Amino acid sequence: MSAAEGPLVVGVDSSTQSTKVLVVDAATGRVVASGQAPHTVSTGEGRESDPRQWWDALRAA
């Protein structure tokens, strides 16, 4: 990763299937880093996710 020229902005999208992260240099708009990690949703009558999976996916992304 090269040095950023300005402050960094982090965007996080946690959806039903994965968590995505994008790090952008606020001064230039250049994408500095990005990542994605999957997580699962329970099957059956209702749909549920374990919040620990969200946290683990965010850390992995």
C-alpha positions, -999 to 999 in steps of 0.1 A, spaced: 0 0 0 14 34 -10 13 64 13 -20 84 12 -19 121 4 -48 130 27 -71 115 53 -85 81 46 -122 73 43 -135 38 49 -168 26 35 -184 -6 48 -212 -26 32 -225 -55 53 -252 -73 33 -269 -106 36 -241 -126 19 -209 -107 25 -191 -77 40 -172 -54 17 -147 -26 26 -133 2 5 -105 26 17 -103 58 -3 -78 87 -1 -100 117 6 -76 141 -10 -74 123 -44 -103 99 -45 -79 71 -52 -89 36 -38 -61 27 -14 -75 -8 -5 -105 -30 -8 -117 -63 5 -146 -87 8 -154 -116 31 -185 -139 30 -209 -147 58 -238 -170 60 -275 -167 68 -295 -195 85 -319 -216 64 -354 -227 74 -386 -207 80 -368 -175 90 -335 -159 81 -310 -150 108 -274 -141 109 -250 -144 139 -236 -109 146 -202 -125 153 -201 -135 116 -205 -99 107 -176 -89 129 -154 -117 116 -162 -109 80 -155 -72 86 -121 -81 101 -113 -105 73 -123 -80 45 
